[in-house]
Amino acid sequence: MNDDPAEGCLLCGATWGSYSAPVQGRSERFCCDACARFYLLAIEEARRQSGWERVDRLF
């Protein structure tokens, strides 16, 4: 288990998982596929509603 918060899940901060997924061209770390799917959905929705090509961060 990684106790470094900088290495935690991009969405919830959990350090117990090791799931990675591509987000806007970069491989990002998540604790599970549910967090990865939700994060990707939130990015897609933010881009759709704002018209932005890229979202730098959600929170």
CNS distance restraints for C-alpha pairs under 8 A (distance, minus, plus):
assign (resid   1 and name CA) (resid  15 and name CA) 6.42 0.50 0.50
assign (resid   1 and name CA) (resid  16 and name CA) 5.60 0.50 0.50
assign (resid   1 and name CA) (resid  17 and name CA) 7.96 0.50 0.50
assign (resid   2 and name CA) (resid   7 and name CA) 7.10 0.50 0.50
assign (resid   2 and name CA) (resid   8 and name CA) 7.59 0.50 0.50
assign (resid   2 and name CA) (resid  15 and name CA) 5.61 0.50 0.50
assign (resid   2 and name CA) (resid  16 and name CA) 7.05 0.50 0.50
assign (resid   3 and name CA) (resid   7 and name CA) 7.86 0.50 0.50
assign (resid   3 and name CA) (resid   8 and name CA) 7.96 0.50 0.50
assign (resid   3 and name CA) (resid  15 and name CA) 6.34 0.50 0.50
assign (resid   4 and name CA) (resid   8 and name CA) 6.85 0.50 0.50
assign (resid   4 and name CA) (resid  15 and name CA) 7.62 0.50 0.50
assign (resid   5 and name CA) (resid  13 and name CA) 6.68 0.50 0.50
assign (resid   5 and name CA) (resid  15 and name CA) 7.14 0.50 0.50
assign (resid   7 and name CA) (resid  15 and name CA) 7.03 0.50 0.50
assign (resid   7 and name CA) (resid  29 and name CA) 7.41 0.50 0.50
assign (resid   8 and name CA) (resid  12 and name CA) 7.82 0.50 0.50
assign (resid   8 and name CA) (resid  13 and name CA) 4.61 0.50 0.50
assign (resid   8 and name CA) (resid  14 and name CA) 5.22 0.50 0.50
assign (resid   8 and name CA) (resid  15 and name CA) 4.53 0.50 0.50
assign (resid   8 and name CA) (resid  16 and name CA) 7.95 0.50 0.50
assign (resid   8 and name CA) (resid  29 and name CA) 7.04 0.50 0.50
assign (resid   8 and name CA) (resid  30 and name CA) 6.96 0.50 0.50
assign (resid   8 and name CA) (resid  31 and name CA) 7.36 0.50 0.50
assign (resid   9 and name CA) (resid  13 and name CA) 4.29 0.50 0.50
assign (resid   9 and name CA) (resid  14 and name CA) 5.13 0.50 0.50
assign (resid   9 and name CA) (resid  15 and name CA) 6.30 0.50 0.50
assign (resid   9 and name CA) (resid  17 and name CA) 7.57 0.50 0.50
assign (resid   9 and name CA) (resid  29 and name CA) 5.55 0.50 0.50
assign (resid   9 and name CA) (resid  30 and name CA) 3.93 0.50 0.50
assign (resid   9 and name CA) (resid  31 and name CA) 5.07 0.50 0.50
assign (resid   9 and name CA) (resid  35 and name CA) 7.92 0.50 0.50
assign (resid  10 and name CA) (resid  28 and name CA) 7.11 0.50 0.50
assign (resid  10 and name CA) (resid  29 and name CA) 6.04 0.50 0.50
assign (resid  10 and name CA) (resid  30 and name CA) 5.52 0.50 0.50
assign (resid  11 and name CA) (resid  30 and name CA) 6.90 0.50 0.50
assign (resid  11 and name CA) (resid  35 and name CA) 6.14 0.50 0.50
assign (resid  11 and name CA) (resid  36 and name CA) 7.56 0.50 0.50
assign (resid  11 and name CA) (resid  39 and name CA) 6.41 0.50 0.50
assign (resid  12 and name CA) (resid  35 and name CA) 7.39 0.50 0.50
assign (resid  13 and name CA) (resid  31 and name CA) 7.96 0.50 0.50
assign (resid  14 and name CA) (resid  30 and name CA) 7.89 0.50 0.50
assign (resid  14 and name CA) (resid  31 and name CA) 6.05 0.50 0.50
assign (resid  15 and name CA) (resid  31 and name CA) 6.67 0.50 0.50
assign (resid  16 and name CA) (resid  31 and name CA) 6.29 0.50 0.50
assign (resid  17 and name CA) (resid  30 and name CA) 6.76 0.50 0.50
assign (resid  17 and name CA) (resid  31 and name CA) 3.77 0.50 0.50
assign (resid  17 and name CA) (resid  32 and name CA) 6.09 0.50 0.50
assign (resid  18 and name CA) (resid  29 and name CA) 6.64 0.50 0.50
assign (resid  18 and name CA) (resid  30 and name CA) 6.26 0.50 0.50
assign (resid  18 and name CA) (resid  31 and name CA) 5.36 0.50 0.50
assign (resid  18 and name CA) (resid  32 and name CA) 7.05 0.50 0.50
assign (resid  19 and name CA) (resid  29 and name CA) 5.91 0.50 0.50
assign (resid  19 and name CA) (resid  30 and name CA) 5.04 0.50 0.50
assign (resid  19 and name CA) (resid  31 and name CA) 5.44 0.50 0.50
assign (resid  19 and name CA) (resid  32 and name CA) 5.27 0.50 0.50
assign (resid  19 and name CA) (resid  33 and name CA) 6.52 0.50 0.50
assign (resid  19 and name CA) (resid  36 and name CA) 7.95 0.50 0.50
assign (resid  20 and name CA) (resid  27 and name CA) 6.31 0.50 0.50
assign (resid  20 and name CA) (resid  28 and name CA) 5.43 0.50 0.50
assign (resid  20 and name CA) (resid  29 and name CA) 4.48 0.50 0.50
assign (resid  20 and name CA) (resid  30 and name CA) 5.66 0.50 0.50
assign (resid  20 and name CA) (resid  36 and name CA) 7.68 0.50 0.50
assign (resid  21 and name CA) (resid  27 and name CA) 5.44 0.50 0.50
assign (resid  21 and name CA) (resid  28 and name CA) 5.53 0.50 0.50
assign (resid  21 and name CA) (resid  29 and name CA) 6.71 0.50 0.50
assign (resid  21 and name CA) (resid  30 and name CA) 7.55 0.50 0.50
assign (resid  21 and name CA) (resid  36 and name CA) 6.62 0.50 0.50
assign (resid  22 and name CA) (resid  26 and name CA) 5.24 0.50 0.50
assign (resid  22 and name CA) (resid  27 and name CA) 4.31 0.50 0.50
assign (resid  22 and name CA) (resid  28 and name CA) 6.02 0.50 0.50
assign (resid  23 and name CA) (resid  27 and name CA) 6.13 0.50 0.50
assign (resid  23 and name CA) (resid  28 and name CA) 6.34 0.50 0.50
assign (resid  23 and name CA) (resid  40 and name CA) 6.82 0.50 0.50
assign (resid  24 and name CA) (resid  54 and name CA) 7.41 0.50 0.50
assign (resid  30 and name CA) (resid  35 and name CA) 6.35 0.50 0.50
assign (resid  30 and name CA) (resid  36 and name CA) 5.89 0.50 0.50
assign (resid  31 and name CA) (resid  35 and name CA) 6.84 0.50 0.50
assign (resid  31 and name CA) (resid  36 and name CA) 7.95 0.50 0.50
assign (resid  32 and name CA) (resid  36 and name CA) 6.51 0.50 0.50
assign (resid  33 and name CA) (resid  37 and name CA) 5.97 0.50 0.50
assign (resid  34 and name CA) (resid  38 and name CA) 6.16 0.50 0.50
assign (resid  35 and name CA) (resid  39 and name CA) 6.02 0.50 0.50
assign (resid  36 and name CA) (resid  40 and name CA) 6.12 0.50 0.50
assign (resid  37 and name CA) (resid  41 and name CA) 6.07 0.50 0.50
assign (resid  38 and name CA) (resid  42 and name CA) 6.13 0.50 0.50
assign (resid  39 and name CA) (resid  43 and name CA) 6.21 0.50 0.50
assign (resid  40 and name CA) (resid  44 and name CA) 6.14 0.50 0.50
assign (resid  41 and name CA) (resid  45 and name CA) 6.10 0.50 0.50
assign (resid  42 and name CA) (resid  46 and name CA) 6.06 0.50 0.50
assign (resid  42 and name CA) (resid  58 and name CA) 7.85 0.50 0.50
assign (resid  43 and name CA) (resid  47 and name CA) 6.16 0.50 0.50
assign (resid  43 and name CA) (resid  55 and name CA) 6.58 0.50 0.50
assign (resid  43 and name CA) (resid  58 and name CA) 7.39 0.50 0.50
assign (resid  44 and name CA) (resid  48 and name CA) 6.08 0.50 0.50
assign (resid  45 and name CA) (resid  49 and name CA) 6.08 0.50 0.50
assign (resid  46 and name CA) (resid  50 and name CA) 5.91 0.50 0.50
assign (resid  46 and name CA) (resid  52 and name CA) 7.88 0.50 0.50
assign (resid  46 and name CA) (resid  55 and name CA) 7.27 0.50 0.50
assign (resid  47 and name CA) (resid  51 and name CA) 5.43 0.50 0.50
assign (resid  47 and name CA) (resid  52 and name CA) 5.08 0.50 0.50
assign (resid  47 and name CA) (resid  53 and name CA) 6.38 0.50 0.50
assign (resid  47 and name CA) (resid  54 and name CA) 6.68 0.50 0.50
assign (resid  47 and name CA) (resid  55 and name CA) 6.63 0.50 0.50
assign (resid  48 and name CA) (resid  52 and name CA) 7.39 0.50 0.50
